[in-house]
Amino acid sequence: MQPGSCSPADRRLSALARHLQGSSAAMDHRTTLSASPTSGFDAAGSVFGHLARAPEDPILGVTVAYNKDRSPVKLNLGVGAYRTEEGKPLVLNVVRRAEHTLVNDSSRVKEYLPIVGLADFNKLSAKLIFGADSPAIQENRVTTVQCLSGTGSLRVGAEFLAKHYHQRTIYIPMPTWGNHPKVFTLAGLSVKTYHYYDPATRGLNFQGLLEDLGSAPSGAIVLLHACAHNPTGVDPTLGQWAQIRQLMRSKGLLPFFDSAYQGFASGNLDEDAQSVRIFVADGGECLVAQSYAKNMGLYGERVGALSIVCKTADVASRVESQLKLVIRPMYSNPPIHGASIVATILKDRNMFHDWTIELKAMADRIISMRQQLFDALSSRGTPGDWSHIIKQIGMFTFTGLNSEQVAFMTKEYHIYMTSDGRISMAGLSSRTVPHLADAIHAAVTRAV
Ligand SMILES: Cc1ncc(COP(=O)(O)O)c(C=O)c1O
């Protein structure tokens, strides 16, 4: 696909943009209507009576459907949240310890944080992603602001770019996390896609990726998943990252990394940050959105960071001053608790060490689920090549099951997943693998 041409994915994105623009146009219209005392009301007298019911979010809606199911064997593999072998949500021991320390510290107060968040948290987050010895940090070329988890960091970065960057087009991989196009479109960027996944090999379409980025307009923004690509579980090799970097820098494309799974993919924090560090090492500029939802299990605490790496310390400090103007009218300043947990863990050598052990255990359990599912399908003689289950990395497996097969598995086996065939390996356990394998076997041998 040529980036300028109109693929089905681009058409869907255009429709999304029209839909989103339509909502604000409709809102303006309603503002006018509600000004009139006789119009804009339904039979019950509500000024909102004209609203159509919005569809459920494609990912969170899976959980809504799962919650309604009464079957004792129901299984939710839709949402990307870690579960223990017993199928329970996990609060890391080190998080409990950090919270204990915080609660027992009577000097702590609940004052507002600065607009950019907790200073320690920001410094330590930058070190975590760029490396303790990063020249960009030592030269004060990085500005880091605490944001509302990964999503909020992406949104603040996108709002900043829409306001201050000369190119408004962002290229996102096809496929990508379902919220990406919405976050970027609503921030005012124009979204285009680049080839990423090859359904035939269930691996990376590296040639397509290089061709699309090679014909992107100079200066365009490119969203890159730092590791554990969601939904495909397919990452470039380090050699491929080096080529992507060379191509992007030669064309002046601006990298915007989404790092939602650092440490969760390989079990090693440094290894999972290599893609980002390859780009930062060349002295060029980039943005990075970090999330602590998965790697510290802090999902609901909404803790994350946006870093912008600049050419000079002076530019970085001016960028930060403008980021404050973006953040202040959005949510004023970020919440204190989650960031305090993270800072407590990152600055204490023992707690940091214990975190890496617990993180590795989560990553290892997911890797073991991959092997168990692969073995279960092999032992059933399920038709097809399922080796991608053990080759893909991170929280998700992009199974290759189609939407009819997914619907069959939900109806007959009470297994819930997104309709694109993505399953969260973190939601599986040794107990539930046979049930999933039976369902997949039945779906590919019996379903249409
Ligand atoms: C690729 C990717 N980016 C960002 C996020 C954002 O997550 P959160 O806002 O919970 O940190 C997710 C979560 O699933 C994700 O998969």
The ligand as an SDF file (V2000), in Angstrom:
LIG
                    3D

 16 16  0  0  0  0  0  0  0  0999 V2000
   -0.3940   -0.8260   23.1470 C   0  0  0  0  0  0  0  0  0  0  0  0
   -1.0340   -0.1940   24.3260 C   0  0  0  0  0  0  0  0  0  0  0  0
   -0.8430    1.0990   24.5510 N   0  0  0  0  0  0  0  0  0  0  0  0
   -1.3920    1.7100   25.5960 C   0  0  0  0  0  0  0  0  0  0  0  0
   -2.1840    1.0460   26.4760 C   0  0  0  0  0  0  0  0  0  0  0  0
   -2.7440    1.8670   27.5880 C   0  0  0  0  0  0  0  0  0  0  0  0
   -2.9320    1.2940   28.7720 O   0  0  0  0  0  0  0  0  0  0  0  0
   -3.1270    2.1790   30.0960 P   0  0  0  0  0  0  0  0  0  0  0  0
   -3.7510    3.4500   29.7150 O   0  0  0  0  0  0  0  0  0  0  0  0
   -4.0040    1.3050   30.9390 O   0  0  0  0  0  0  0  0  0  0  0  0
   -1.7640    2.3420   30.6520 O   0  0  0  0  0  0  0  0  0  0  0  0
   -2.4510   -0.3150   26.2780 C   0  0  0  0  0  0  0  0  0  0  0  0
   -3.3340   -1.0670   27.1600 C   0  0  0  0  0  0  0  0  0  0  0  0
   -3.8490   -2.1060   26.8830 O   0  0  0  0  0  0  0  0  0  0  0  0
   -1.8410   -0.9440   25.1760 C   0  0  0  0  0  0  0  0  0  0  0  0
   -2.0180   -2.2330   24.9340 O   0  0  0  0  0  0  0  0  0  0  0  0
  1  2  1  0
  2  3  1  0
  2 15  2  0
  3  4  2  0
  4  5  1  0
  5  6  1  0
  5 12  2  0
  6  7  1  0
  7  8  1  0
  8  9  2  0
  8 10  1  0
  8 11  1  0
 12 13  1  0
 12 15  1  0
 13 14  2  0
 15 16  1  0
M  END
$$$$
